[in-house]
């Protein structure tokens, strides 16, 4: 499996010289395989090495399912707007206080729910994604155009966008520096870049270590800290205006999922990776009602709520929200 895998240089230092092993043979219930993570002892950037070639990256992304939603069914639930506000309200408020209206491009836009708010407010909207299925869903349900492929290689107008957003995307990208250089070209001089990424220095990571929900080997190629994301942005022509740990919805969700994945027998992994119970589709089937399961949900909810309240106070959020501008 790893015979053709690549060992990338540190995307910040551009070298392999300073790499030290952080985690070895990490497995996940979602797919087979063992994954290693290294840390650059010079700048502190953490990333997966070796990693699958980019052309094989889609092996770790189900083609017809996007975070539990079947995107082959071109329909949204009745309460999707309240779901949208719960998921992105914090981000909307941060963007709208900086930009009232304009053009936005969302990199890794998925099925378009995030961008739908901007379309309703009559912004110019464009998404990008590597999945044809979610792109078709976005167009069919929300009327949002999505360019399919690698954003860094797309032909886009220069200095055109008021906002470039990357919500839970930077950790997936094989060439973060190349992507940021492209963003700088398409962003207006007074535009803003918004990045939401998992925080490898979060309280959740300190508690769960290699069982941390956001490690997600195979998909999450990079793991950033406040220091490394700031350094990456500065090195590629940006200035950080704000770095926040207060994205409560993401913090809570991540912590809750960590408890679920760590303690539910449905999500235990074999030694070689992959669901203990076999087919991943079977793992995703809803469990029958039981007092034990309901008590587990209550305990996980209390844990997630308490820790998510503490995290912003000590700057240890599960995710970091960064607002940056061109230097």
VENMO-V231148 format. One record per residue. N is the residue number from 1. RES is the residue in one letter. PHI is phi in degrees with one decimal (NA if undefined). OMEGA is omega as a letter, one per 40 degrees, with the letter a starting at -180 (NA if undefined). D_LAST is the distance of its C-alpha to the last C-alpha in Angstrom with 1 decimal. Layout:
# VENMO-V231148
n=N res=RES phi=PHI omega=OMEGA d_last=D_LAST
n=N res=RES phi=PHI omega=OMEGA d_last=D_LAST
This chain:
# VENMO-V231148
n=1 res=X phi=NA omega=a d_last=42.4
n=2 res=X phi=-96.5 omega=a d_last=39.9
n=3 res=X phi=-59.1 omega=a d_last=41.4
n=4 res=X phi=-104.4 omega=a d_last=38.7
n=5 res=X phi=-75.0 omega=a d_last=35.8
n=6 res=X phi=-105.9 omega=i d_last=32.8
n=7 res=X phi=-113.0 omega=a d_last=31.3
n=8 res=X phi=-74.9 omega=i d_last=27.6
n=9 res=X phi=-74.3 omega=i d_last=25.5
n=10 res=X phi=-61.3 omega=a d_last=23.0
n=11 res=X phi=-71.1 omega=i d_last=19.9
n=12 res=X phi=-92.7 omega=a d_last=17.8
n=13 res=X phi=-84.1 omega=i d_last=20.2
n=14 res=X phi=63.2 omega=a d_last=21.7
n=15 res=X phi=-142.4 omega=i d_last=25.1
n=16 res=X phi=-101.5 omega=a d_last=28.3
n=17 res=X phi=-61.4 omega=a d_last=29.6
n=18 res=X phi=-101.0 omega=a d_last=28.4
n=19 res=X phi=-80.3 omega=i d_last=29.5
n=20 res=X phi=-126.9 omega=a d_last=32.1
n=21 res=X phi=-70.4 omega=i d_last=34.0
n=22 res=X phi=-101.2 omega=i d_last=33.1
n=23 res=X phi=-132.1 omega=i d_last=35.3
n=24 res=X phi=-121.0 omega=i d_last=38.0
n=25 res=X phi=56.2 omega=i d_last=40.0
n=26 res=X phi=-75.2 omega=i d_last=38.2
n=27 res=X phi=-117.1 omega=i d_last=40.0
n=28 res=X phi=-139.4 omega=a d_last=39.5
n=29 res=X phi=-69.1 omega=a d_last=42.1
n=30 res=X phi=-76.9 omega=a d_last=40.4
n=31 res=X phi=-156.3 omega=a d_last=41.0
n=32 res=X phi=-71.0 omega=i d_last=42.8
n=33 res=X phi=121.1 omega=i d_last=41.3
n=34 res=X phi=-119.2 omega=a d_last=40.1
n=35 res=X phi=-128.8 omega=i d_last=36.4
n=36 res=X phi=-111.8 omega=i d_last=34.9
n=37 res=X phi=-120.4 omega=i d_last=31.6
n=38 res=X phi=-118.6 omega=i d_last=30.2
n=39 res=X phi=-129.0 omega=i d_last=27.8
n=40 res=X phi=-75.4 omega=a d_last=25.8
n=41 res=X phi=-74.6 omega=i d_last=27.2
n=42 res=X phi=-90.9 omega=a d_last=24.3
n=43 res=X phi=-110.9 omega=i d_last=21.3
n=44 res=X phi=90.9 omega=i d_last=23.3
n=45 res=X phi=-66.7 omega=a d_last=22.3
n=46 res=X phi=-110.5 omega=a d_last=25.3
n=47 res=X phi=-155.8 omega=a d_last=26.4
n=48 res=X phi=-81.3 omega=i d_last=29.6
n=49 res=X phi=-157.7 omega=e d_last=31.3
n=50 res=X phi=-73.8 omega=i d_last=33.4
n=51 res=X phi=-137.1 omega=i d_last=32.3
n=52 res=X phi=-66.2 omega=i d_last=33.8
n=53 res=X phi=-57.8 omega=a d_last=32.7
n=54 res=X phi=-55.5 omega=a d_last=30.3
n=55 res=X phi=-65.0 omega=i d_last=33.3
n=56 res=X phi=-100.4 omega=a d_last=35.2
n=57 res=X phi=-61.1 omega=a d_last=32.5
n=58 res=X phi=-66.3 omega=i d_last=34.2
n=59 res=X phi=-60.9 omega=a d_last=37.2
n=60 res=X phi=-100.6 omega=i d_last=35.6
n=61 res=X phi=-126.8 omega=i d_last=34.9
n=62 res=X phi=-57.3 omega=a d_last=38.1
n=63 res=X phi=-73.1 omega=a d_last=38.2
n=64 res=X phi=-112.9 omega=a d_last=39.8
n=65 res=X phi=-128.1 omega=i d_last=38.6
n=66 res=X phi=-124.7 omega=a d_last=35.2
n=67 res=X phi=48.0 omega=i d_last=35.1
n=68 res=X phi=86.0 omega=a d_last=38.8
n=69 res=X phi=-105.3 omega=i d_last=38.9
n=70 res=X phi=-78.3 omega=a d_last=41.0
n=71 res=X phi=-82.4 omega=i d_last=38.9
n=72 res=X phi=-78.5 omega=i d_last=42.0
n=73 res=X phi=-95.2 omega=a d_last=43.3
n=74 res=X phi=-79.7 omega=a d_last=41.5
n=75 res=X phi=-155.8 omega=i d_last=41.8
n=76 res=X phi=-110.7 omega=a d_last=40.1
n=77 res=X phi=-67.2 omega=a d_last=42.0
n=78 res=X phi=-60.0 omega=a d_last=43.2
n=79 res=X phi=-97.2 omega=a d_last=40.9
n=80 res=X phi=-66.4 omega=a d_last=37.7
n=81 res=X phi=-69.7 omega=i d_last=35.9
n=82 res=X phi=-68.9 omega=i d_last=36.6
n=83 res=X phi=-64.7 omega=i d_last=35.5
n=84 res=X phi=-62.8 omega=a d_last=32.2
n=85 res=X phi=-64.7 omega=i d_last=31.7
n=86 res=X phi=-63.8 omega=a d_last=32.6
n=87 res=X phi=-77.6 omega=a d_last=30.2
n=88 res=X phi=-120.3 omega=a d_last=27.1
n=89 res=X phi=-53.2 omega=i d_last=27.8
n=90 res=X phi=-60.1 omega=a d_last=25.4
n=91 res=X phi=-72.4 omega=i d_last=22.6
n=92 res=X phi=-57.9 omega=a d_last=23.7
n=93 res=X phi=-61.3 omega=i d_last=23.7
n=94 res=X phi=-65.9 omega=a d_last=20.1
n=95 res=X phi=-76.4 omega=a d_last=18.9
n=96 res=X phi=-68.8 omega=i d_last=21.4
n=97 res=X phi=-76.8 omega=i d_last=20.6
n=98 res=X phi=-102.4 omega=a d_last=17.0
n=99 res=X phi=-137.7 omega=a d_last=18.2
n=100 res=X phi=-79.1 omega=a d_last=21.9
n=101 res=X phi=-158.7 omega=i d_last=22.2
n=102 res=X phi=160.9 omega=i d_last=20.6
n=103 res=X phi=-115.6 omega=a d_last=20.2
n=104 res=X phi=-129.2 omega=i d_last=19.5
n=105 res=X phi=-121.4 omega=a d_last=19.8
n=106 res=X phi=-108.0 omega=a d_last=21.0
n=107 res=X phi=-83.9 omega=a d_last=20.9
n=108 res=X phi=74.3 omega=a d_last=24.2
n=109 res=X phi=-76.2 omega=i d_last=25.6
n=110 res=X phi=59.0 omega=a d_last=29.1
n=111 res=X phi=-87.5 omega=i d_last=31.9
n=112 res=X phi=95.2 omega=a d_last=29.8
n=113 res=X phi=-61.7 omega=i d_last=30.7
n=114 res=X phi=-62.6 omega=a d_last=27.1
n=115 res=X phi=-69.5 omega=a d_last=26.3
n=116 res=X phi=-60.1 omega=i d_last=29.7
n=117 res=X phi=-63.0 omega=a d_last=28.6
n=118 res=X phi=-70.4 omega=i d_last=26.1
n=119 res=X phi=-63.9 omega=i d_last=28.8
n=120 res=X phi=-64.3 omega=i d_last=31.2
n=121 res=X phi=-89.8 omega=i d_last=28.9
n=122 res=X phi=66.4 omega=i d_last=28.7
n=123 res=X phi=-76.9 omega=i d_last=25.1
n=124 res=X phi=-84.2 omega=a d_last=24.5
n=125 res=X phi=-123.0 omega=i d_last=24.5
n=126 res=X phi=-148.0 omega=i d_last=24.3
n=127 res=X phi=-114.8 omega=i d_last=24.7
n=128 res=X phi=-135.9 omega=i d_last=24.7
n=129 res=X phi=-162.4 omega=i d_last=27.1
n=130 res=X phi=-95.0 omega=a d_last=29.2
n=131 res=X phi=-100.9 omega=i d_last=32.4
n=132 res=X phi=-68.6 omega=a d_last=34.6
n=133 res=X phi=-65.7 omega=a d_last=36.6
n=134 res=X phi=-70.9 omega=i d_last=33.9
n=135 res=X phi=-66.1 omega=i d_last=32.5
n=136 res=X phi=-65.1 omega=i d_last=36.0
n=137 res=X phi=-62.4 omega=a d_last=36.3
n=138 res=X phi=-58.3 omega=a d_last=33.1
n=139 res=X phi=-69.6 omega=a d_last=34.4
n=140 res=X phi=-69.5 omega=a d_last=38.0
n=141 res=X phi=-87.2 omega=a d_last=37.4
n=142 res=X phi=-110.6 omega=a d_last=34.4
n=143 res=X phi=69.5 omega=a d_last=34.1
n=144 res=X phi=-103.7 omega=i d_last=30.6
n=145 res=X phi=-74.3 omega=i d_last=29.8
n=146 res=X phi=-129.8 omega=i d_last=28.4
n=147 res=X phi=-79.0 omega=a d_last=27.5
n=148 res=X phi=-96.2 omega=i d_last=29.1
n=149 res=X phi=132.6 omega=a d_last=27.7
n=150 res=X phi=-83.7 omega=a d_last=24.7
n=151 res=X phi=-53.6 omega=a d_last=21.5
n=152 res=X phi=-62.9 omega=a d_last=19.8
n=153 res=X phi=-107.9 omega=a d_last=22.7
n=154 res=X phi=-77.4 omega=i d_last=23.1
n=155 res=X phi=-87.0 omega=a d_last=23.1
n=156 res=X phi=-136.3 omega=i d_last=20.9
n=157 res=X phi=-66.9 omega=i d_last=19.7
n=158 res=X phi=-78.4 omega=i d_last=16.2
n=159 res=X phi=49.0 omega=a d_last=14.0
n=160 res=X phi=-109.7 omega=a d_last=16.8
n=161 res=X phi=-98.3 omega=i d_last=16.1
n=162 res=X phi=-80.7 omega=a d_last=15.2
n=163 res=X phi=-137.4 omega=i d_last=15.3
n=164 res=X phi=-117.5 omega=a d_last=15.3
n=165 res=X phi=-118.6 omega=i d_last=17.5
n=166 res=X phi=-139.0 omega=a d_last=18.8
n=167 res=X phi=-102.5 omega=a d_last=21.6
n=168 res=X phi=68.1 omega=a d_last=23.4
n=169 res=X phi=-124.6 omega=a d_last=22.3
n=170 res=X phi=-55.0 omega=a d_last=19.8
n=171 res=X phi=-69.4 omega=i d_last=22.8
n=172 res=X phi=-89.3 omega=a d_last=24.8
n=173 res=X phi=-78.8 omega=a d_last=22.6
n=174 res=X phi=-73.3 omega=a d_last=23.8
n=175 res=X phi=-129.9 omega=a d_last=20.6
n=176 res=X phi=-57.5 omega=a d_last=17.6
n=177 res=X phi=-63.0 omega=i d_last=15.2
n=178 res=X phi=-62.0 omega=i d_last=16.7
n=179 res=X phi=-64.2 omega=a d_last=16.3
n=180 res=X phi=-65.4 omega=i d_last=12.6
n=181 res=X phi=-65.3 omega=i d_last=12.1
n=182 res=X phi=-69.4 omega=i d_last=14.4
n=183 res=X phi=-59.0 omega=a d_last=12.7
n=184 res=X phi=-60.1 omega=a d_last=9.5
n=185 res=X phi=-71.3 omega=a d_last=12.3
n=186 res=X phi=-88.2 omega=a d_last=14.2
n=187 res=X phi=-84.1 omega=i d_last=11.8
n=188 res=X phi=-63.4 omega=a d_last=11.7
n=189 res=X phi=-61.4 omega=i d_last=8.9
n=190 res=X phi=-104.7 omega=a d_last=10.0
n=191 res=X phi=-79.5 omega=i d_last=11.0
n=192 res=X phi=-125.7 omega=i d_last=11.1
n=193 res=X phi=-107.1 omega=i d_last=11.7
n=194 res=X phi=-117.4 omega=a d_last=14.8
n=195 res=X phi=-125.3 omega=i d_last=16.3
n=196 res=X phi=-115.5 omega=a d_last=19.7
n=197 res=X phi=-139.2 omega=i d_last=21.2
n=198 res=X phi=-61.7 omega=a d_last=24.2
n=199 res=X phi=-109.4 omega=a d_last=24.0
n=200 res=X phi=-68.0 omega=i d_last=26.0
n=201 res=X phi=-104.5 omega=a d_last=26.4
n=202 res=X phi=-70.0 omega=i d_last=27.9
n=203 res=X phi=-65.0 omega=i d_last=31.3
n=204 res=X phi=-61.7 omega=i d_last=32.7
n=205 res=X phi=-65.6 omega=i d_last=31.7
n=206 res=X phi=-60.7 omega=a d_last=33.3
n=207 res=X phi=-79.8 omega=a d_last=36.4
n=208 res=X phi=-100.5 omega=i d_last=36.8
n=209 res=X phi=53.5 omega=a d_last=35.2
n=210 res=X phi=-74.1 omega=i d_last=35.9
n=211 res=X phi=-96.1 omega=a d_last=37.5
n=212 res=X phi=-61.5 omega=a d_last=34.2
n=213 res=X phi=-54.3 omega=a d_last=33.8
n=214 res=X phi=-80.3 omega=i d_last=30.2
n=215 res=X phi=-64.1 omega=i d_last=31.1
n=216 res=X phi=33.7 omega=a d_last=32.5
n=217 res=X phi=-59.1 omega=a d_last=33.2
n=218 res=X phi=98.5 omega=a d_last=33.1
n=219 res=X phi=-103.8 omega=a d_last=30.4
n=220 res=X phi=-88.4 omega=a d_last=27.9
n=221 res=X phi=-74.5 omega=a d_last=26.8
n=222 res=X phi=-117.9 omega=i d_last=24.0
n=223 res=X phi=-127.3 omega=a d_last=24.2
n=224 res=X phi=-102.9 omega=i d_last=21.1
n=225 res=X phi=-116.1 omega=i d_last=21.0
n=226 res=X phi=-54.3 omega=a d_last=18.5
n=227 res=X phi=-67.4 omega=a d_last=17.8
n=228 res=X phi=-74.3 omega=i d_last=17.5
n=229 res=X phi=-69.4 omega=i d_last=15.4
n=230 res=X phi=-65.4 omega=i d_last=12.8
n=231 res=X phi=-62.3 omega=a d_last=13.1
n=232 res=X phi=-61.4 omega=a d_last=13.0
n=233 res=X phi=-65.8 omega=a d_last=9.8
n=234 res=X phi=-61.9 omega=a d_last=8.1
n=235 res=X phi=-62.8 omega=a d_last=10.2
n=236 res=X phi=-111.7 omega=i d_last=9.2
n=237 res=X phi=91.4 omega=i d_last=5.5
n=238 res=X phi=-124.4 omega=i d_last=4.8
n=239 res=X phi=-120.0 omega=i d_last=5.4
n=240 res=X phi=-85.0 omega=i d_last=9.1
n=241 res=X phi=-90.0 omega=a d_last=10.7
n=242 res=X phi=-152.6 omega=i d_last=14.1
n=243 res=X phi=-132.6 omega=a d_last=16.3
n=244 res=X phi=-116.5 omega=i d_last=19.8
n=245 res=X phi=-107.2 omega=a d_last=23.1
n=246 res=X phi=-98.4 omega=i d_last=25.1
n=247 res=X phi=-79.3 omega=a d_last=25.5
n=248 res=X phi=-58.1 omega=a d_last=29.2
n=249 res=X phi=-60.5 omega=i d_last=30.5
n=250 res=X phi=-68.1 omega=i d_last=28.8
n=251 res=X phi=-60.5 omega=a d_last=29.8
n=252 res=X phi=-62.5 omega=a d_last=33.3
n=253 res=X phi=-58.1 omega=a d_last=33.7
n=254 res=X phi=-62.1 omega=a d_last=32.5
n=255 res=X phi=-67.1 omega=i d_last=34.8
n=256 res=X phi=-62.4 omega=i d_last=37.7
n=257 res=X phi=-62.7 omega=a d_last=37.3
n=258 res=X phi=-61.6 omega=i d_last=37.3
n=259 res=X phi=-65.7 omega=a d_last=40.7
n=260 res=X phi=-61.2 omega=a d_last=42.1
n=261 res=X phi=-69.8 omega=a d_last=41.1
n=262 res=X phi=-79.6 omega=a d_last=42.3
n=263 res=X phi=-110.7 omega=i d_last=45.6
n=264 res=X phi=-76.0 omega=i d_last=46.8
n=265 res=X phi=-63.9 omega=i d_last=49.2
n=266 res=X phi=-64.6 omega=a d_last=47.9
n=267 res=X phi=-109.3 omega=i d_last=44.7
n=268 res=X phi=-69.3 omega=a d_last=46.0
n=269 res=X phi=-112.6 omega=i d_last=45.4
n=270 res=X phi=-72.0 omega=a d_last=47.7
n=271 res=X phi=-61.2 omega=i d_last=47.2
n=272 res=X phi=-93.4 omega=a d_last=45.8
n=273 res=X phi=92.1 omega=a d_last=43.6
n=274 res=X phi=100.2 omega=a d_last=44.3
n=275 res=X phi=-60.8 omega=i d_last=46.1
n=276 res=X phi=-61.6 omega=a d_last=49.2
n=277 res=X phi=-87.0 omega=i d_last=51.1
n=278 res=X phi=107.6 omega=a d_last=50.5
n=279 res=X phi=-61.3 omega=i d_last=48.8
n=280 res=X phi=-60.8 omega=i d_last=45.5
n=281 res=X phi=-59.0 omega=i d_last=46.8
n=282 res=X phi=-70.1 omega=i d_last=49.6
n=283 res=X phi=-65.0 omega=a d_last=47.2
n=284 res=X phi=-78.0 omega=i d_last=45.4
n=285 res=X phi=-66.1 omega=a d_last=48.7
n=286 res=X phi=-62.8 omega=a d_last=49.0
n=287 res=X phi=-71.7 omega=i d_last=51.3
n=288 res=X phi=-65.7 omega=a d_last=54.5
n=289 res=X phi=-61.2 omega=i d_last=54.7
n=290 res=X phi=-156.0 omega=i d_last=55.7
n=291 res=X phi=-60.4 omega=a d_last=55.7
n=292 res=X phi=-61.6 omega=i d_last=54.0
n=293 res=X phi=-63.9 omega=a d_last=51.1
n=294 res=X phi=-66.5 omega=i d_last=50.7
n=295 res=X phi=-65.6 omega=i d_last=50.9
n=296 res=X phi=-62.1 omega=i d_last=48.2
n=297 res=X phi=-64.6 omega=i d_last=45.9
n=298 res=X phi=-64.2 omega=a d_last=46.5
n=299 res=X phi=-64.3 omega=i d_last=45.9
n=300 res=X phi=-62.3 omega=i d_last=42.6
n=301 res=X phi=-65.6 omega=i d_last=41.5
n=302 res=X phi=-65.5 omega=i d_last=42.3
n=303 res=X phi=-58.0 omega=a d_last=40.5
n=304 res=X phi=-63.5 omega=a d_last=37.4
n=305 res=X phi=-65.4 omega=a d_last=37.5
n=306 res=X phi=-64.4 omega=a d_last=37.9
n=307 res=X phi=-67.5 omega=i d_last=35.3
n=308 res=X phi=-68.1 omega=i d_last=32.7
n=309 res=X phi=-75.9 omega=a d_last=33.4
n=310 res=X phi=-71.9 omega=a d_last=33.0
n=311 res=X phi=-53.9 omega=a d_last=29.8
n=312 res=X phi=-63.8 omega=a d_last=27.3
n=313 res=X phi=-68.4 omega=a d_last=29.2
n=314 res=X phi=-114.5 omega=i d_last=28.6
n=315 res=X phi=55.2 omega=i d_last=25.1
n=316 res=X phi=-133.6 omega=a d_last=26.8
n=317 res=X phi=-62.5 omega=i d_last=26.4
n=318 res=X phi=-62.7 omega=i d_last=27.4
n=319 res=X phi=-126.6 omega=i d_last=24.1
n=320 res=X phi=-113.3 omega=i d_last=20.6
n=321 res=X phi=-110.0 omega=a d_last=18.7
n=322 res=X phi=-116.0 omega=i d_last=14.9
n=323 res=X phi=-110.7 omega=a d_last=12.7
n=324 res=X phi=-134.1 omega=i d_last=9.0
n=325 res=X phi=-138.7 omega=a d_last=6.4
n=326 res=X phi=-68.6 omega=a d_last=3.8
n=327 res=X phi=-83.6 omega=NA d_last=0.0
